[in-house]
Amino acid sequence: MKKRILTPEEVGALLDWNPPSGAQREGQTAETEESPFETKAASRGAATGNAPGDIYRNVLEILGEAIIITDPRGCILFGNALSCHLLGKSLASIRKKPFDHSIRLADANGVLLTPSPVSTALLEHRKIPFPLDSCLLLSRGKTLSVMGSATPLLSRSGEVEGVAVSFHQTVRRGGVSDPFPSASRREAR
């Protein structure tokens, strides 16, 4: 069973997309009522003056994980605040540009990951973890050690509708990245 971070409907609401024709939920017709969650999100949006999709955008903004969402061609549609902070780029500077051209991932030796995890996820229709000791190549020759994965967003029919990339900064110890730094230890007396 393939897992998604977001359903196609949630991604569509997040990005103000119209879902592709025939992308309705299984067993749902155009006349079917909305789910209680959609109704609650729509009423909350109306009460606060926000669009119904804003609830999804707000959730992605407050996550402690950097999130980037691409379209089926690998072009960036969304990046939360943490992803933009870690990349040192604004969303406007990377939006609608191919992931592979805007964000450069490399191995521990600084060699670009080719193909990128996003390209591989688009081709293989499965979650692709970043290789161990991956890093982002930033401007001015700086690097940032990261761990993460690229997960395809699949329609009910199995077609790729985009990729959700999630990553976070890791701490390096002695040249090896350590995602869980240990607390200092006291010597026993």
Secondary structure, DSSP 8 states (H G I E B T S, - for coil): ----SS-HHHHHHHTT----TT-S-TT--TTS---HHHHHHHHHHHHHT--TTHHHHHHHHH-SSEEEEE-TTSBEEEE-HHHHHHHT--HHHHTTSBHHHH--EE-TTS-B-SS-HHHHHHHH-S-EE--TT-EEE-GGG-EEEEEEEEEEEE-TTS-EEEEEEEEEE-EEETTEEESS---------
